[in-house]
Amino acid sequence: MTIERRLPGNTADERTMLEGWLEYHRQTLVLKCEGLTDAQLRSSSVEPSSLSLMGLVRHMAEVERSWFRRVLTDEDAGPLYYSDADPDGEFRLTEADTWDEARATWQAEIEVARRNAARFGLDDLSEGKHRRTGKRFNLRWLYTHMIEEYARHNGHADLIRERIDGSTGD
């Protein structure tokens, strides 16, 4: 599968720019995982870390779900992979975990995020609150935070991919 990744227009309005950068970073993570086997996608960055490309994708599914379901729309959407007993569960892969499931779950969460965000203006406050801070956020903040979250983890993904097969860049 060939992924088309586009930079947002350099003269776009604010919302188009924010959504464009978020989509760009979502596609970057897809590119970092493209063409690898399940075994490669689950290989950890460096011992003793359990950080892997599949784990990053599962983590981003959790992040999309948390911000765009629980916080933005106050949906009672429980966690996918982690629990109070294992707050890093998305990074702890078992033999039953597959790339097909992880990617499908992540893409489904992205679709819900897009639909939920479409109902809000950039200045509109979230209907829900952050579970730890109790704060509400406007959509502008959520978009900016998600861009930062993806950019940071795409840096991790770049290093993991280079370790797997020497691929760098993009």
KOLLO-760645 format. One record per atom (N, C-alpha, C, O): atom name; residue in one letter; x, y, z. Coordinates in nm, 3 decimals, m for minus. Atoms other than C-alpha are relative to their C-alpha. Layout:
<recs>
REC  atom  rest        u        v        w
REC    CA     A        X        Y        Z
...
</recs>
This chain:
<recs>
REC  atom  rest        u        v        w
REC     N     M    0.084   m0.117    0.000
REC    CA     M    0.000    0.000    0.000
REC     C     M    0.090    0.125    0.000
REC     O     M    0.187    0.132    0.075
REC     N     T   m0.076   m0.124    0.005
REC    CA     T    0.132    0.345   m0.090
REC     C     T   m0.078    0.108    0.074
REC     O     T   m0.197    0.130    0.050
REC     N     I    0.061   m0.103   m0.081
REC    CA     I    0.061    0.622    0.156
REC     C     I    0.032    0.136   m0.062
REC     O     I    0.148    0.166   m0.092
REC     N     E   m0.021   m0.137    0.047
REC    CA     E    0.012    0.976    0.028
REC     C     E   m0.008    0.093    0.120
REC     O     E   m0.109    0.100    0.189
REC     N     R   m0.006   m0.093   m0.111
REC    CA     R    0.119    1.230    0.281
REC     C     R    0.018    0.140   m0.058
REC     O     R    0.106    0.162   m0.141
REC     N     R   m0.004   m0.136    0.054
REC    CA     R    0.058    1.599    0.213
REC     C     R    0.020    0.101    0.111
REC     O     R   m0.044    0.095    0.216
REC     N     L   m0.014   m0.113   m0.091
REC    CA     L    0.183    1.905    0.389
REC     C     L   m0.122    0.089   m0.015
REC     O     L   m0.175    0.103   m0.125
REC     N     P    0.112   m0.093    0.013
REC    CA     P   m0.096    2.149    0.471
REC     C     P    0.044    0.122   m0.080
REC     O     P    0.162    0.158   m0.082
REC     N     G   m0.030   m0.121    0.077
REC    CA     G   m0.118    2.455    0.250
REC     C     G    0.061    0.107    0.089
REC     O     G    0.020    0.124    0.204
REC     N     N   m0.069   m0.100   m0.082
REC    CA     N    0.107    2.734    0.368
REC     C     N   m0.079    0.129    0.016
REC     O     N   m0.032    0.221    0.084
REC     N     T    0.085   m0.118   m0.019
REC    CA     T   m0.174    2.991    0.342
REC     C     T   m0.141   m0.039    0.045
REC     O     T   m0.234    0.040    0.034
REC     N     A    0.131    0.051   m0.042
REC    CA     A   m0.461    2.781    0.479
REC     C     A   m0.050    0.076    0.123
REC     O     A    0.028    0.136    0.197
REC     N     D    0.056   m0.058   m0.122
REC    CA     D   m0.698    2.912    0.744
REC     C     D    0.040   m0.088    0.119
REC     O     D    0.090   m0.199    0.101
REC     N     E   m0.050    0.067   m0.120
REC    CA     E   m0.630    2.808    1.103
REC     C     E   m0.051   m0.144    0.015
REC     O     E    0.029   m0.235    0.040
REC     N     R    0.054    0.135   m0.019
REC    CA     R   m0.862    2.508    1.123
REC     C     R    0.056   m0.097   m0.105
REC     O     R    0.096   m0.208   m0.072
REC     N     T   m0.054    0.084    0.107
REC    CA     T   m0.750    2.370    0.788
REC     C     T    0.147   m0.032    0.027
REC     O     T    0.192   m0.144    0.004
REC     N     M   m0.142    0.019   m0.032
REC    CA     M   m0.388    2.417    0.896
REC     C     M    0.016   m0.103    0.112
REC     O     M    0.096   m0.195    0.101
REC     N     L   m0.012    0.092   m0.113
REC    CA     L   m0.435    2.239    1.230
REC     C     L   m0.040   m0.142   m0.040
REC     O     L    0.029   m0.238   m0.008
REC     N     E    0.043    0.132    0.044
REC    CA     E   m0.630    1.952    1.076
REC     C     E    0.099   m0.060   m0.100
REC     O     E    0.124   m0.180   m0.099
REC     N     G   m0.098    0.047    0.096
REC    CA     G   m0.376    1.929    0.795
REC     C     G    0.126   m0.052    0.066
REC     O     G    0.178   m0.157    0.027
REC     N     W   m0.119    0.048   m0.070
REC    CA     W   m0.080    1.902    1.031
REC     C     W   m0.028   m0.127    0.079
REC     O     W    0.057   m0.215    0.086
REC     N     L    0.034    0.122   m0.072
REC    CA     L   m0.261    1.643    1.241
REC     C     L   m0.004   m0.119   m0.097
REC     O     L    0.050   m0.225   m0.068
REC     N     E    0.006    0.107    0.099
REC    CA     E   m0.335    1.435    0.930
REC     C     E    0.140   m0.036   m0.051
REC     O     E    0.170   m0.153   m0.072
REC     N     Y   m0.137    0.023    0.046
REC    CA     Y    0.025    1.475    0.812
REC     C     Y    0.074   m0.089    0.098
REC     O     Y    0.143   m0.183    0.058
REC     N     H   m0.070    0.080   m0.101
REC    CA     H    0.156    1.334    1.139
REC     C     H   m0.062   m0.138    0.018
REC     O     H    0.009   m0.234    0.047
REC     N     R    0.061    0.132   m0.002
REC    CA     R   m0.099    1.052    1.142
REC     C     R    0.057   m0.085   m0.114
REC     O     R    0.092   m0.201   m0.094
REC     N     Q   m0.053    0.071    0.116
REC    CA     Q    0.020    0.954    0.794
REC     C     Q    0.149   m0.032    0.015
REC     O     Q    0.196   m0.134   m0.035
REC     N     T   m0.142    0.027   m0.024
REC    CA     T    0.384    0.980    0.902
REC     C     T    0.016   m0.128    0.080
REC     O     T    0.103   m0.209    0.050
REC     N     L   m0.009    0.123   m0.078
REC    CA     L    0.326    0.710    1.162
REC     C     L   m0.034   m0.122   m0.086
REC     O     L    0.029   m0.227   m0.072
REC     N     V    0.031    0.110    0.092
REC    CA     V    0.163    0.492    0.896
REC     C     V    0.123   m0.033   m0.084
REC     O     V    0.157   m0.150   m0.101
REC     N     L   m0.119    0.021    0.083
REC    CA     L    0.471    0.541    0.676
REC     C     L    0.112   m0.072    0.075
REC     O     L    0.182   m0.155    0.019
REC     N     K   m0.105    0.064   m0.080
REC    CA     K    0.704    0.439    0.958
REC     C     K   m0.024   m0.148    0.017
REC     O     K    0.070   m0.224    0.039
REC     N     C    0.036    0.140   m0.020
REC    CA     C    0.519    0.108    0.984
REC     C     C   m0.016   m0.077   m0.131
REC     O     C   m0.022   m0.200   m0.130
REC     N     E    0.029    0.062    0.130
REC    CA     E    0.468    0.040    0.614
REC     C     E    0.108   m0.100   m0.041
REC     O     E    0.227   m0.075   m0.028
REC     N     G   m0.089    0.100    0.058
REC    CA     G    0.618   m0.275    0.466
REC     C     G    0.071   m0.091    0.099
REC     O     G    0.158   m0.169    0.060
REC     N     L   m0.066    0.083   m0.101
REC    CA     L    0.719   m0.441    0.793
REC     C     L   m0.089   m0.119    0.038
REC     O     L   m0.211   m0.114    0.022
REC     N     T    0.073    0.118   m0.046
REC    CA     T    0.620   m0.783    0.926
REC     C     T   m0.051    0.025    0.142
REC     O     T   m0.008    0.119    0.210
REC     N     D    0.046   m0.008   m0.139
REC    CA     D    0.431   m0.836    1.251
REC     C     D    0.117   m0.008    0.097
REC     O     D    0.123    0.067    0.195
REC     N     A   m0.116    0.016   m0.089
REC    CA     A    0.757   m0.950    1.409
REC     C     A    0.082    0.129    0.006
REC     O     A    0.125    0.169    0.114
REC     N     Q   m0.075   m0.125   m0.001
REC    CA     Q    0.935   m0.632    1.303
REC     C     Q   m0.078    0.110    0.071
REC     O     Q   m0.019    0.190    0.145
REC     N     L    0.083   m0.104   m0.062
REC    CA     L    0.645   m0.413    1.415
REC     C     L   m0.007   m0.015    0.152
REC     O     L   m0.033    0.083    0.223
REC     N     R    0.006    0.022   m0.144
REC    CA     R    0.654   m0.569    1.760
REC     C     R    0.138    0.001    0.064
REC     O     R    0.149   m0.008    0.187
REC     N     S   m0.134    0.001   m0.058
REC    CA     S    1.033   m0.557    1.802
REC     C     S    0.024    0.130    0.076
REC     O     S   m0.009    0.239    0.030
REC     N     S   m0.018   m0.116   m0.088
REC    CA     S    1.134   m0.326    2.085
REC     C     S    0.120    0.082   m0.041
REC     O     S    0.212    0.034   m0.109
REC     N     S   m0.103   m0.095    0.038
REC    CA     S    1.355   m0.024    2.048
REC     C     S    0.136   m0.042    0.055
REC     O     S    0.233   m0.051   m0.020
REC     N     V   m0.124    0.040   m0.065
REC    CA     V    1.621   m0.130    2.296
REC     C     V   m0.038   m0.054    0.138
REC     O     V   m0.123    0.004    0.206
REC     N     E    0.029    0.058   m0.132
REC    CA     E    1.615   m0.350    2.606
REC     C     E    0.038    0.099    0.109
REC     O     E    0.139    0.168    0.094
REC     N     P    0.116    0.081   m0.038
REC    CA     P    1.463   m0.322    2.859
REC     C     P   m0.133    0.062   m0.044
REC     O     P   m0.239    0.014   m0.004
REC     N     S    0.122   m0.068    0.043
REC    CA     S    1.212   m0.089    2.690
REC     C     S   m0.090   m0.094   m0.080
REC     O     S   m0.042   m0.180   m0.153
REC     N     S    0.096    0.077    0.080
REC    CA     S    0.895   m0.242    2.546
REC     C     S   m0.055    0.086   m0.114
REC     O     S   m0.151    0.046   m0.180
REC     N     L    0.044   m0.090    0.105
REC    CA     L    0.855    0.050    2.302
REC     C     L    0.022   m0.063   m0.138
REC     O     L    0.134   m0.100   m0.172
REC     N     S   m0.004    0.058    0.134
REC    CA     S    0.774   m0.081    1.953
REC     C     S   m0.091    0.081   m0.090
REC     O     S   m0.171    0.162   m0.042
REC     N     L    0.089   m0.070    0.093
REC    CA     L    0.605    0.049    1.640
REC     C     L   m0.146   m0.040    0.024
REC     O     L   m0.235    0.046    0.023
REC     N     M    0.138    0.043   m0.026
REC    CA     M    0.296   m0.163    1.710
REC     C     M   m0.050    0.061    0.131
REC     O     M   m0.165    0.102    0.141
REC     N     G    0.037   m0.062   m0.127
REC    CA     G    0.295   m0.036    2.067
REC     C     G   m0.031    0.148   m0.016
REC     O     G   m0.124    0.199    0.046
REC     N     L    0.028   m0.143    0.025
REC    CA     L    0.313    0.325    1.943
REC     C     L   m0.135    0.019   m0.068
REC     O     L   m0.210    0.110   m0.034
REC     N     V    0.130   m0.009    0.067
REC    CA     V    0.017    0.266    1.713
REC     C     V   m0.113   m0.026    0.099
REC     O     V   m0.214    0.045    0.099
REC     N     R    0.102    0.027   m0.103
REC    CA     R   m0.181    0.113    2.000
REC     C     R   m0.011    0.118    0.097
REC     O     R   m0.121    0.153    0.139
REC     N     H    0.000   m0.117   m0.088
REC    CA     H   m0.079    0.408    2.220
REC     C     H   m0.077    0.115   m0.065
REC     O     H   m0.156    0.182    0.001
REC     N     M    0.069   m0.111    0.067
REC    CA     M   m0.200    0.657    1.960
REC     C     M   m0.149   m0.027   m0.015
REC     O     M   m0.228    0.067   m0.017
REC     N     A    0.143    0.032   m0.002
REC    CA     A   m0.532    0.471    1.937
REC     C     A   m0.059    0.041    0.135
REC     O     A   m0.169    0.097    0.140
REC     N     E    0.045   m0.040   m0.134
REC    CA     E   m0.563    0.524    2.314
REC     C     E   m0.008    0.152    0.012
REC     O     E   m0.103    0.206    0.069
REC     N     V   m0.004   m0.146   m0.010
REC    CA     V   m0.467    0.891    2.283
REC     C     V   m0.115    0.062   m0.079
REC     O     V   m0.183    0.152   m0.029
REC     N     E    0.113   m0.050    0.081
REC    CA     E   m0.717    0.956    2.001
REC     C     E   m0.131   m0.022    0.076
REC     O     E   m0.215    0.067    0.085
REC     N     R    0.122    0.036   m0.073
REC    CA     R   m0.985    0.779    2.204
REC     C     R   m0.020    0.088    0.122
REC     O     R   m0.130    0.137    0.147
REC     N     S    0.009   m0.079   m0.122
REC    CA     S   m0.907    0.967    2.523
REC     C     S   m0.040    0.144   m0.028
REC     O     S   m0.134    0.196    0.034
REC     N     W    0.026   m0.142    0.023
REC    CA     W   m0.903    1.318    2.380
REC     C     W   m0.126    0.026   m0.080
REC     O     W   m0.201    0.119   m0.047
REC     N     F    0.113   m0.031    0.087
REC    CA     F   m1.168    1.296    2.110
REC     C     F   m0.130   m0.068    0.039
REC     O     F   m0.236   m0.031   m0.012
REC     N     R    0.123    0.061   m0.051
REC    CA     R   m1.415    1.069    2.288
REC     C     R   m0.026    0.043    0.144
REC     O     R   m0.126    0.108    0.174
REC     N     R    0.025   m0.025   m0.142
REC    CA     R   m1.374    1.101    2.663
REC     C     R    0.002    0.148    0.033
REC     O     R   m0.088    0.197    0.103
REC     N     V   m0.009   m0.142   m0.036
REC    CA     V   m1.264    1.464    2.683
REC     C     V   m0.090    0.084   m0.089
REC     O     V   m0.175    0.158   m0.037
REC     N     L    0.075   m0.090    0.088
REC    CA     L   m1.414    1.630    2.375
REC     C     L   m0.151   m0.020    0.011
REC     O     L   m0.224    0.077    0.023
REC     N     T    0.145    0.023    0.003
REC    CA     T   m1.757    1.463    2.378
REC     C     T   m0.056   m0.064    0.127
REC     O     T   m0.175   m0.093    0.135
REC     N     D    0.041    0.058   m0.128
REC    CA     D   m1.770    1.319    2.732
REC     C     D   m0.061   m0.140   m0.018
REC     O     D   m0.150   m0.180    0.058
REC     N     E    0.046    0.137    0.023
REC    CA     E   m1.829    0.970    2.592
REC     C     E    0.061   m0.093    0.104
REC     O     E    0.178   m0.078    0.141
REC     N     D   m0.049    0.099   m0.096
REC    CA     D   m1.797    0.683    2.837
REC     C     D    0.069   m0.112   m0.077
REC     O     D    0.017   m0.223   m0.089
REC     N     A   m0.077    0.096    0.081
REC    CA     A   m1.532    0.507    2.628
REC     C     A    0.119   m0.045    0.083
REC     O     A    0.214    0.031    0.104
REC     N     G   m0.108    0.053   m0.082
REC    CA     G   m1.310    0.288    2.839
REC     C     G    0.127   m0.022   m0.080
REC     O     G    0.127   m0.010   m0.203
REC     N     P   m0.126    0.023    0.070
REC    CA     P   m0.949    0.212    2.758
REC     C     P   m0.003   m0.125   m0.085
REC     O     P   m0.079   m0.219   m0.060
REC     N     L   m0.010    0.114    0.091
REC    CA     L   m0.858   m0.027    2.481
REC     C     L    0.102   m0.103    0.048
REC     O     L    0.075   m0.223    0.045
REC     N     Y   m0.113    0.090   m0.027
REC    CA     Y   m0.528   m0.172    2.600
REC     C     Y    0.057    0.011    0.141
REC     O     Y    0.122   m0.082    0.188
REC     N     Y   m0.061   m0.017   m0.132
REC    CA     Y   m0.433   m0.033    2.938
REC     C     Y   m0.106   m0.015    0.109
REC     O     Y   m0.226   m0.019    0.081
REC     N     S    0.090    0.005   m0.115
REC    CA     S   m0.581   m0.061    3.285
REC     C     S    0.070    0.070    0.116
REC     O     S    0.187    0.106    0.106
REC     N     D   m0.063   m0.058   m0.119
REC    CA     D   m0.519    0.087    3.627
REC     C     D    0.115   m0.088    0.048
REC     O     D    0.216   m0.039    0.097
REC     N     A   m0.104    0.094   m0.042
REC    CA     A   m0.317   m0.226    3.702
REC     C     A    0.119    0.001   m0.096
REC     O     A    0.231   m0.033   m0.056
REC     N     D   m0.106   m0.003    0.100
REC    CA     D   m0.114   m0.185    3.381
REC     C     D   m0.015    0.125   m0.087
REC     O     D   m0.067    0.117   m0.198
REC     N     P    0.019   m0.126    0.073
REC    CA     P   m0.104    0.182    3.272
REC     C     P    0.077    0.008   m0.132
REC     O     P    0.051    0.097   m0.212
REC     N     D   m0.074    0.004    0.126
REC    CA     D    0.140    0.095    2.991
REC     C     D   m0.037   m0.122   m0.084
REC     O     D    0.043   m0.171   m0.163
REC     N     G    0.044    0.122    0.066
REC    CA     G   m0.063   m0.199    2.859
REC     C     G    0.008    0.004   m0.151
REC     O     G    0.027   m0.101   m0.214
REC     N     E   m0.005   m0.007    0.146
REC    CA     E   m0.065   m0.071    2.502
REC     C     E    0.139   m0.037   m0.055
REC     O     E    0.152   m0.073   m0.172
REC     N     F   m0.136    0.033    0.042
REC    CA     F    0.311   m0.131    2.489
REC     C     F    0.039   m0.145    0.032
REC     O     F    0.143   m0.192   m0.013
REC     N     R   m0.029    0.139   m0.037
REC    CA     R    0.297   m0.484    2.634
REC     C     R   m0.076   m0.093   m0.095
REC     O     R   m0.195   m0.119   m0.077
REC     N     L    0.061    0.080    0.104
REC    CA     L    0.232   m0.706    2.335
REC     C     L    0.007   m0.148    0.034
REC     O     L    0.104   m0.195    0.093
REC     N     T    0.001    0.145   m0.015
REC    CA     T    0.133   m1.071    2.346
REC     C     T    0.001   m0.061   m0.141
REC     O     T   m0.009    0.010   m0.240
REC     N     E    0.002    0.069    0.130
REC    CA     E    0.145   m1.332    2.069
REC     C     E   m0.135    0.017   m0.070
REC     O     E   m0.143    0.008   m0.192
REC     N     A    0.133   m0.016    0.058
REC    CA     A   m0.228   m1.275    2.018
REC     C     A   m0.019    0.137   m0.067
REC     O     A   m0.110    0.153   m0.148
REC     N     D    0.012   m0.133    0.056
REC    CA     D   m0.175   m0.908    1.929
REC     C     D    0.057    0.003   m0.142
REC     O     D    0.167   m0.046   m0.167
REC     N     T   m0.044   m0.004    0.140
REC    CA     T   m0.151   m0.842    1.556
REC     C     T    0.000    0.144   m0.051
REC     O     T   m0.069    0.231    0.001
REC     N     W   m0.004   m0.130    0.065
REC    CA     W   m0.068   m0.547    1.337
REC     C     W   m0.136    0.033   m0.062
REC     O     W   m0.181    0.147   m0.053
REC     N     D    0.130   m0.027    0.063
REC    CA     D   m0.398   m0.585    1.150
REC     C     D   m0.100    0.054    0.102
REC     O     D   m0.172    0.150    0.073
REC     N     E    0.092   m0.048   m0.104
REC    CA     E   m0.594   m0.543    1.474
REC     C     E    0.042    0.137    0.049
REC     O     E   m0.042    0.226    0.063
REC     N     A   m0.047   m0.129   m0.052
REC    CA     A   m0.377   m0.258    1.602
REC     C     A   m0.028    0.112   m0.098
REC     O     A   m0.078    0.218   m0.060
REC     N     R    0.022   m0.104    0.100
REC    CA     R   m0.395   m0.063    1.278
REC     C     R   m0.149    0.028   m0.019
REC     O     R   m0.190    0.144   m0.026
REC     N     A    0.144   m0.019    0.018
REC    CA     A   m0.769   m0.121    1.232
REC     C     A   m0.060    0.076    0.118
REC     O     A   m0.144    0.165    0.098
REC     N     T    0.051   m0.070   m0.119
REC    CA     T   m0.839   m0.007    1.588
REC     C     T    0.041    0.145   m0.002
REC     O     T   m0.040    0.234    0.024
REC     N     W   m0.051   m0.138    0.008
REC    CA     W   m0.621    0.302    1.547
REC     C     W   m0.076    0.079   m0.107
REC     O     W   m0.118    0.192   m0.081
REC     N     Q    0.070   m0.070    0.107
REC    CA     Q   m0.783    0.394    1.215
REC     C     Q   m0.147    0.026    0.036
REC     O     Q   m0.202    0.130    0.001
REC     N     A    0.139   m0.020   m0.045
REC    CA     A   m1.131    0.346    1.365
REC     C     A   m0.008    0.115    0.099
REC     O     A   m0.102    0.195    0.093
REC     N     E   m0.001   m0.111   m0.096
REC    CA     E   m1.041    0.581    1.651
REC     C     E    0.023    0.134   m0.071
REC     O     E   m0.035    0.235   m0.031
REC     N     I   m0.021   m0.123    0.078
REC    CA     I   m0.914    0.838    1.400
REC     C     I   m0.129    0.043   m0.067
REC     O     I   m0.161    0.162   m0.068
REC     N     E    0.127   m0.034    0.065
REC    CA     E   m1.244    0.822    1.211
REC     C     E   m0.099    0.059    0.099
REC     O     E   m0.166    0.158    0.068
REC     N     V    0.089   m0.055   m0.103
REC    CA     V   m1.441    0.878    1.531
REC     C     V    0.049    0.140    0.040
REC     O     V   m0.032    0.231    0.059
REC     N     A   m0.057   m0.131   m0.036
REC    CA     A   m1.205    1.165    1.621
REC     C     A   m0.039    0.105   m0.103
REC     O     A   m0.079    0.216   m0.066
REC     N     R    0.036   m0.096    0.106
REC    CA     R   m1.268    1.333    1.285
REC     C     R   m0.148    0.039    0.009
REC     O     R   m0.183    0.156    0.000
REC     N     R    0.144   m0.027   m0.009
REC    CA     R   m1.646    1.299    1.320
REC     C     R   m0.032    0.086    0.122
REC     O     R   m0.108    0.182    0.113
REC     N     N    0.027   m0.076   m0.121
REC    CA     N   m1.647    1.425    1.678
REC     C     N    0.050    0.144   m0.012
REC     O     N   m0.020    0.237    0.026
REC     N     A   m0.058   m0.134    0.012
REC    CA     A   m1.419    1.720    1.603
REC     C     A   m0.080    0.087   m0.096
REC     O     A   m0.090    0.208   m0.076
REC     N     A    0.077   m0.076    0.099
REC    CA     A   m1.634    1.824    1.306
REC     C     A   m0.119    0.072    0.063
REC     O     A   m0.168    0.170    0.006
REC     N     R    0.115   m0.060   m0.069
REC    CA     R   m1.915    1.911    1.552
REC     C     R    0.038    0.124    0.082
REC     O     R   m0.050    0.193    0.132
REC     N     F   m0.047   m0.107   m0.088
REC    CA     F   m1.700    2.170    1.735
REC     C     F    0.074    0.107   m0.079
REC     O     F    0.139    0.079   m0.180
REC     N     G   m0.084   m0.108    0.049
REC    CA     G   m1.555    2.510    1.655
REC     C     G    0.130   m0.001    0.078
REC     O     G    0.139   m0.063    0.184
REC     N     L   m0.131   m0.002   m0.067
REC    CA     L   m1.193    2.578    1.748
REC     C     L   m0.007    0.055    0.141
REC     O     L    0.070    0.012    0.227
REC     N     D    0.010   m0.062   m0.132
REC    CA     D   m1.299    2.789    2.047
REC     C     D   m0.097   m0.073    0.093
REC     O     D   m0.104   m0.041    0.212
REC     N     D    0.097    0.073   m0.082
REC    CA     D   m1.568    2.547    2.170
REC     C     D    0.072   m0.085    0.104
REC     O     D    0.169   m0.154    0.074
REC     N     L   m0.057    0.081   m0.107
REC    CA     L   m1.491    2.387    2.504
REC     C     L   m0.051   m0.143   m0.007
REC     O     L   m0.163   m0.169   m0.051
REC     N     S    0.037    0.141   m0.004
REC    CA     S   m1.496    2.013    2.546
REC     C     S   m0.120   m0.020    0.092
REC     O     S   m0.141    0.057    0.186
REC     N     E    0.114    0.036   m0.083
REC    CA     E   m1.806    1.854    2.693
REC     C     E    0.045   m0.078    0.123
REC     O     E   m0.021   m0.075    0.227
REC     N     G   m0.056    0.076   m0.111
REC    CA     G   m1.594    1.631    2.914
REC     C     G    0.122    0.069    0.056
REC     O     G    0.166    0.173    0.006
REC     N     K   m0.117   m0.054   m0.068
REC    CA     K   m1.301    1.694    3.142
REC     C     K    0.112   m0.104    0.002
REC     O     K    0.087   m0.225   m0.007
REC     N     H   m0.115    0.089   m0.012
REC    CA     H   m0.954    1.549    3.167
REC     C     H   m0.013   m0.080    0.129
REC     O     H   m0.047   m0.024    0.233
REC     N     R    0.027    0.087   m0.116
REC    CA     R   m0.968    1.252    3.406
REC     C     R    0.088    0.031    0.120
REC     O     R    0.047    0.007    0.233
REC     N     R   m0.088   m0.030   m0.113
REC    CA     R   m0.671    1.367    3.617
REC     C     R   m0.009    0.146    0.045
REC     O     R   m0.010    0.173    0.165
REC     N     T   m0.002   m0.142   m0.037
REC    CA     T   m0.686    1.748    3.604
REC     C     T   m0.138    0.060    0.021
REC     O     T   m0.151    0.161    0.089
REC     N     G    0.134   m0.056   m0.009
REC    CA     G   m1.061    1.801    3.575
REC     C     G   m0.021    0.121   m0.089
REC     O     G   m0.125    0.186   m0.080
REC     N     K    0.011   m0.117    0.089
REC    CA     K   m0.996    2.070    3.311
REC     C     K   m0.073   m0.035   m0.128
REC     O     K   m0.074   m0.149   m0.174
REC     N     R    0.060    0.008    0.132
REC    CA     R   m1.191    2.131    2.994
REC     C     R    0.093    0.071   m0.098
REC     O     R    0.170    0.158   m0.058
REC     N     F   m0.090   m0.052    0.101
REC    CA     F   m1.016    2.218    2.667
REC     C     F   m0.077    0.041   m0.124
REC     O     F   m0.179   m0.019   m0.157
REC     N     N    0.063   m0.030    0.128
REC    CA     N   m1.108    2.393    2.346
REC     C     N    0.062   m0.088   m0.108
REC     O     N    0.169   m0.147   m0.089
REC     N     L   m0.046    0.088    0.107
REC    CA     L   m1.069    2.210    2.017
REC     C     L    0.137    0.044   m0.052
REC     O     L    0.218   m0.041   m0.089
REC     N     R   m0.131   m0.050    0.044
REC    CA     R   m0.774    2.432    1.918
REC     C     R    0.111   m0.063    0.085
REC     O     R    0.212   m0.109    0.031
REC     N     W   m0.100    0.058   m0.090
REC    CA     W   m0.582    2.308    2.224
REC     C     W    0.016   m0.149   m0.030
REC     O     W    0.128   m0.200   m0.036
REC     N     L   m0.007    0.144    0.029
REC    CA     L   m0.673    1.945    2.147
REC     C     L    0.077   m0.027   m0.129
REC     O     L    0.161   m0.116   m0.133
REC     N     Y   m0.073    0.018    0.126
REC    CA     Y   m0.552    1.975    1.788
REC     C     Y    0.150    0.025    0.020
REC     O     Y    0.233   m0.053   m0.024
REC     N     T   m0.141   m0.034   m0.022
REC    CA     T   m0.229    2.142    1.897
REC     C     T    0.069   m0.109    0.082
REC     O     T    0.181   m0.149    0.050
REC     N     H   m0.057    0.107   m0.082
REC    CA     H   m0.170    1.878    2.164
REC     C     H    0.019   m0.127   m0.082
REC     O     H    0.122   m0.193   m0.070
REC     N     M   m0.011    0.122    0.079
REC    CA     M   m0.238    1.593    1.921
REC     C     M    0.114    0.010   m0.102
REC     O     M    0.183   m0.089   m0.127
REC     N     I   m0.113   m0.020    0.092
REC    CA     I    0.008    1.739    1.668
REC     C     I    0.131   m0.023    0.075
REC     O     I    0.220   m0.091    0.025
REC     N     E   m0.121    0.018   m0.083
REC    CA     E    0.270    1.755    1.945
REC     C     E    0.019   m0.146    0.037
REC     O     E    0.131   m0.198    0.031
REC     N     E   m0.007    0.141   m0.041
REC    CA     E    0.188    1.400    2.060
REC     C     E    0.050   m0.087   m0.116
REC     O     E    0.139   m0.170   m0.098
REC     N     Y   m0.045    0.077    0.117
REC    CA     Y    0.224    1.255    1.710
REC     C     Y    0.143    0.035   m0.038
REC     O     Y    0.223   m0.055   m0.066
REC     N     A   m0.135   m0.039    0.040
REC    CA     A    0.537    1.457    1.632
REC     C     A    0.104   m0.065    0.091
REC     O     A    0.206   m0.115    0.044
REC     N     R   m0.092    0.061   m0.097
REC    CA     R    0.708    1.333    1.949
REC     C     R    0.014   m0.150   m0.025
REC     O     R    0.125   m0.202   m0.030
REC     N     H   m0.004    0.144    0.020
REC    CA     H    0.614    0.971    1.889
REC     C     H    0.050   m0.038   m0.139
REC     O     H    0.105   m0.147   m0.158
REC     N     N   m0.057    0.027    0.132
REC    CA     N    0.702    0.993    1.520
REC     C     N    0.153    0.003    0.006
REC     O     N    0.220   m0.067   m0.070
REC     N     G   m0.144    0.003   m0.023
REC    CA     G    1.054    1.074    1.637
REC     C     G    0.044   m0.134    0.056
REC     O     G    0.146   m0.189    0.014
REC     N     H   m0.029    0.134   m0.053
REC    CA     H    1.050    0.754    1.841
REC     C     H   m0.010   m0.104   m0.113
REC     O     H    0.075   m0.191   m0.127
REC     N     A    0.023    0.096    0.109
REC    CA     A    0.910    0.566    1.539
REC     C     A    0.114    0.004   m0.100
REC     O     A    0.154   m0.100   m0.153
REC     N     D   m0.110   m0.015    0.094
REC    CA     D    1.187    0.702    1.318
REC     C     D    0.123   m0.078    0.049
REC     O     D    0.189   m0.147   m0.029
REC     N     L   m0.116    0.072   m0.056
REC    CA     L    1.455    0.563    1.551
REC     C     L   m0.023   m0.151    0.001
REC     O     L    0.068   m0.229   m0.028
REC     N     I    0.030    0.144   m0.001
REC    CA     I    1.280    0.226    1.588
REC     C     I    0.011   m0.056   m0.142
REC     O     I    0.070   m0.162   m0.162
REC     N     R   m0.004    0.047    0.139
REC    CA     R    1.240    0.194    1.210
REC     C     R    0.146   m0.009   m0.047
REC     O     R    0.184   m0.106   m0.113
REC     N     E   m0.140    0.005    0.040
REC    CA     E    1.607    0.278    1.156
REC     C     E    0.069   m0.122    0.060
REC     O     E    0.151   m0.185   m0.006
REC     N     R   m0.061    0.117   m0.065
REC    CA     R    1.704    0.007    1.404
REC     C     R   m0.043   m0.130   m0.069
REC     O     R    0.035   m0.225   m0.078
REC     N     I    0.053    0.121    0.064
REC    CA     I    1.483   m0.248    1.222
REC     C     I    0.066   m0.025   m0.135
REC     O     I    0.116   m0.134   m0.161
REC     N     D   m0.047    0.026    0.137
REC    CA     D    1.595   m0.197    0.863
REC     C     D    0.086    0.111   m0.059
REC     O     D    0.114    0.110   m0.179
REC     N     G   m0.087   m0.106    0.049
REC    CA     G    1.809    0.116    0.838
REC     C     G   m0.073    0.113   m0.070
REC     O     G   m0.009    0.210   m0.111
REC     N     S    0.077   m0.103    0.068
REC    CA     S    1.527    0.322    0.684
REC     C     S   m0.005    0.126    0.085
REC     O     S   m0.034    0.120    0.205
REC     N     T    0.004   m0.127   m0.071
REC    CA     T    1.546    0.689    0.780
REC     C     T   m0.077    0.102   m0.082
REC     O     T   m0.107    0.081   m0.199
REC     N     G    0.063   m0.110    0.070
REC    CA     G    1.374    1.013    0.692
REC     C     G   m0.149   m0.015   m0.012
REC     O     G   m0.211   m0.107    0.043
REC     N     D    0.145   m0.009    0.020
REC    CA     D    1.023    1.101    0.586
REC     C     D   m0.070    0.008    0.130
REC     O     D   m0.193    0.015    0.134
</recs>
